[in-house]
Amino acid sequence: MSLFNNIANGSRHIDWNSAIGQYESCQIVKESLKNEKRIDFFEDIGAFGMTGDNSAYLSNKFKIVIGSRKIKTFGLIIRKIPKEFFRDKDNIIVSFASLTSLCKSESNYLSNMYSSSKKKFLNFFETEVFQPIFILLMDIFTKFGILLENHAQNLLIELDSNYKPTGKYFYRDFDLITLERARFPFYKYDMWIDYKKDRSDRITLKSNLEMRDNIGITFFSHFLGNIIYACIQSSIKQGFITKKEGKKYLYQKECYIKEMLMCELPKFNK
C-alpha cells in the first residue's frame, strides 16, 4: 500500500506556481498525446492555492479575493489515478523504482520478467526494456517537442500475469515538463500561446538554451542513469551478467543515445 500511495497519491502539496504549472502542463501533454496508445497519464485534474496577493485560485481559471490578512502561499495538486489500476485483471503496474533490487538475495520484477525468457539477458533487456521505452521517449520528443521527467519513480510499466511487458507505460508528475519552443508550437500553436501567458519562465530565450540541458537530463540522467543503470546493476547482483558486460552495455547505450539525439538536434536550429 505504501508503494501504491507513493506512485499514485491523490494529492500533492507544493508551491503555488508549481501547482498551477503542473495542472496546465498535464492538460497540454494529455491533449497532445491523446492518440498515443503506448502511454497513459496520472491526470492532475485540479490545482488550488493561495498567491502572495492573498487571492485564492482554482485551476488558474477562477480567482477569489479573501482580504488583506496574511495567508501562507501554497499549492495543492489533485491527481486522478488511471482506471487501469482498478481493472479486474491479472496485469500489474509497477514503477521502475520497484523493478530492481541491489540486494543479491532479493527477487524483483526484473528477475521475474526474465525468468521465462530463453534469450541471453542483455538481448532480452534490449528488446523488452531499453528499446520500447527509448523509442517512446524519442517519439514524444521529436514529434511533439515534449520532454518528460521520466525517472524511475515517475515512469511505470505494465506487466501481464507472466511478468511480460504489455507495451503499455504510465507517467506521473508534470511539474518539470519541458516544451521545446522550436518544435512544440508548430504542432499545438493555440496551446502554446495559452501556455506562454502563465509560464513565461519556461519559454524565454534563456529557458530555450537550457533546453539542451533538459534533453540531457531526460535521456542521460533520468532514462539511462536512473532507469537503465539501475536495471543493469541489479542484473549484475542477480548474476545474469558480469560487471564487464554491464559496463560495456551501458557505454554502448550512451553512445547510441548520443548518436540518435545528434541526428535530431540540428532540426531544432533551423
Disulfide bonds with the S-S distance in Angstrom:
none
